[in-house]
Amino acid sequence: MATTKIKQIYGIGIDIVSISRIKRIHEKYGDRFLSKAYHEKEIEIFKNNKIDNVNKYNYLASRWAVKEAMQKAVSTPRLLFPEIFVTKNSNMDDVDNGNHKKRPLLKVEGKAAEVCKELNICSSHVSISHEEDRAIANVILEQHIEM
């Protein structure tokens, strides 16, 4: 009898964070905080002068929320935050009035990638939003299972 691989939801995580809290932590600990919590690509974007200060902290807070939501979706073991990051993906299938929409795309490296491989995580879905002094993120992880 042939086996079939299907996808199922492995885990769902959500997190909300105060943007001003992330700003205070960064102002207190600076690069030490950044290196312990963020991927080098995220740090590079944060330090890019093209982003104004308000949006810089929105950016950091939303990425923190994604990392927390990812941890909740995986549940255990504890993941290292710098190994989890979000990029923007321009997908030809995502078209809105002829313009390509850029969707957040979850990436993992190192031990986080090993954990996802062990759990047969095959895809993820990320949603990020901001409102006043809050950033929120939702992560859904799917895994392959054999039937």
JOPELIN-V142597 format. One line per field, one symbol per residue. ss: DSSP state (H for helix, E for strand, - for the rest). psi: psi as a letter, one per 40 degrees, with the letter a starting at -180 (. if undefined). burial: 1 if it has 16 or more other ideal C-beta (glycine too) atoms within 10 Angstrom, else 0. A space follows every 50 residues. Layout:
BEGIN
ss->???
psi->???
burial->???
END
This chain:
BEGIN
ss->----EEEEEEEEEEEEEEHHHHHHHHHHH-HHHHHHH--HHHHHHHH--- --HHHHHHHHHHHHHHHHHHHHHH------HHHEEEEEEEEEEEEE--EE EEEEEEEE-HHHHHHHHH--EEEEEEEEEEE--EEEEEEEEEEEEE-
psi->hiihhiiihdihiiihihddddddddddebdddddddiidddddddehee hiddddddddddddddddddddddciihihdeehihihhhhdeghhfeih ihihhhiiibddddddddefhdiihhhiiihbfiiiihhhhiihih.
burial->00000000011010101010011001000000010011100110110000 00000111111111111111101100001111111100000000000000 00110101000100110000110111010000011111111110000
END
